[in-house]
Amino acid sequence: MKLKILIFCAALPVLTGFLRAQTRPAANEPASVTARVITQGSGDGYVGADRCRSCHKPEFAEFNKTAHATLKAHKDAVMGCETCHGAGKPHSDAEEAAHGDDAKTLAAGKLIFAFKGNPKANSERCQQCHASSKDQSQFDHSNHAMHGVSCNDCHATHLTSAADNPKKQGVQLAQAKFMSVPSLPEENRWLTSSLLKKNQPELCYQCHGNVRAAFALPTHHRVPEGAMKCTDCHTPHGTSNKVALRQSGWETCTGCHVEKRGPMVFEHSAVKVEGCTACHVPHGSTNKMLLARREERMLCLQCHVDPSAANVPHNRLSFQTRSDCTRCHSAIHGSNFNQYFLN
């Protein structure tokens, strides 16, 4: 008896650590942001950032707070306004010559690249530098790019609304408020969240209204509460995985649900073929455990449907129509002990 107690006490720390790993999400790794900084052009057409500042003070002030302002192409060249917008002399000269005339001012605005072109042209400006990062190099082949979304639709190199009121608190979702997740001042949020125009998930909800509706359902991942972000699972810059998942298959889910990762001796083939979404709805559901169907047995019978098949052993006793299959097959994600996933 004493020996059993000693063995249990020795195994307790290991068991505690394992259970903790089941419920604690993996640490969020920041996106890989690397850049191949291009040298700003020089010559008669370039006037320097000081001349831009005379008209664009809020943009100049906010730009200088970002990492862009400190990047150097080489020891003597730093990024400035004209690195992204192009040579500014024709534009600035025309603005000064306009003397407040609306028509001339409008014409002067067309003499510089103002990120008001088509999405491809806008993104190409950013991709001049942001093409060396693994997290961004596939953007040209992403769903966002194919649907006409450019970098500046989500990111802002100078968020002028932050300059107007840098201490402004962002609007929080009700769930986040109840969970007491603090909302950073707008300028701090912008500077520490990849220069996004809005906080996640509000930024993503602008286009993905159906996902917003799913997160309002009773059972959902804790994105509205602020415990997770959309980019914990998805990469907006493009990937070869379906629905822009960060990892292939079930690996995205097992980053948090580590106890279901395996490998296991007996594995549920549905997970290996289709992934977790064979049974679960990832964003939100009216069913427990994000199941795709309300009744577990009906979910199982989507695959185990042929009464004479080997994978439906209860065809005579009709057990498949009584209660839930997981009443007996409780190790449904995989087992190291039983091929039928019995506990």
Beta strands, then each sheet from edge to edge (+ up, - down):
strand 1: 72-74
strand 2: 77-78
strand 3: 219-220
strand 4: 266-267
strand 5: 284-285
strand 6: 334-335
sheet 1: 1+ 2-
sheet 2: 3+ 5-
sheet 3: 4+ 6-
end
